[in-house]
């Protein structure tokens, strides 16, 4: 029987620092001289083992994106953005190709509704020993209304979202496309936090490997609909075309 659930270690979980909601909590990622189990660095970017490995049968790492605790992906310079994504994708691939895991997750939480606990900008790369995340992923979840396309990188708004409502997709097939790939993701994050008609303060960023391509999915986070929680039924809003046109008018006109 295949494993379908991850087990969460609550004894470790209660020890995790909480700086997203509790602003008086000192940031563990700012105390850079005290960081341990560092795997690799590039300038202000640091990859290290997760000090609080709450997931069982998994290898958890944290990728600290910058030494600026108050920054955010939508604010990075183009130079830092490309350096970050090049570094992160390299390590995600290396873990995935190591043969040690059934699949490797690569994702980012931002904001109080994202499921994260630390406000300092970071991503996570997690190797799962017994679960293949692709068993719940379909190609249709990355199809949608085209927002923009450049040099083979496609930016779209899902018409069959995984969870429901608004999900932005970016697809690339070659590392030479990382500058455009990362730029589209940055635009989506900026739109969600600053221009979205349903203004949000939280989002998730997920990465997937499928059919020779890499996909990024950027999801604004709100209170999750009960239809999805109770029945796993995603909802598709009737204003996708308007959101697509609004995005184009603000970023590409």
Steps between C-alpha positions, in 0.01 A plus 500: 500500500639838399545776754258787444553706816796675660539466875562823692707492819310725741773487766734673255223719357425677829865608524504682165542879528203703375594838352222544242230565761717581801714798407680485836660167407866536407571382147722189492603570139635845586746350750713374212809435713294254707369293206606137495498209252562732204503310170591776255509878465514761227530854626204567730326176392539205738381139476502306827336207673171587668557534875141388562440193280133450581432263209579133553659292224622821340821700462425868556711795393443875513622747239546849648447735207666819626653661808226767492229383742252762377538427130284272286526320166298769321760761602826331396726650238512310173858396574415353839181341367685307229781401739243372751304290250814361337634394841167359620419304184852351498461364853143379442617305196803360683284365780245362255768328292681353802274194494441522877138616481175407327446870431633839608281797588612857430275779626472840668260640759440872542261667741275401792261289289774310316564233763844636583639604839811709422458840333859523372492418124577133447409193297505130587633194318370178652585146396216251555608139546161331459271739309494606136335841481447460124231237560258785579618733221352523149604696194158666486574682827761710316288590198328835480459844351829625361620818670831527319762291321864576431784283369300185563400585859121493542317702767133414553200509734359155579161406357508172698672600826621238749330657802275759342454859390824676394824315428778645283720258302846548350657232279859471380692223326863614516727670755575777252140609567553555875513884472157514332361216713598675824381839370151364431484346847609831652228684307236256628614549861499878456152495344357286781643724774446839336262502202257211543133603521469259794801645683699227673785498750594135449594263219664166433745417225529136393732336246439185295695292247285345228555382142842662470379838624514690830187673622458766763152548646429817697187487715354795694385374840171577665286295738464170312153426364309230692411329171866421453566415866202265525465361150820585305290689243691796350298804392568705187399869518301659218737799467823327391507690173460830686790412737714396204426827318560701818840339545599563139394863521704559814821316408522461121324794336 
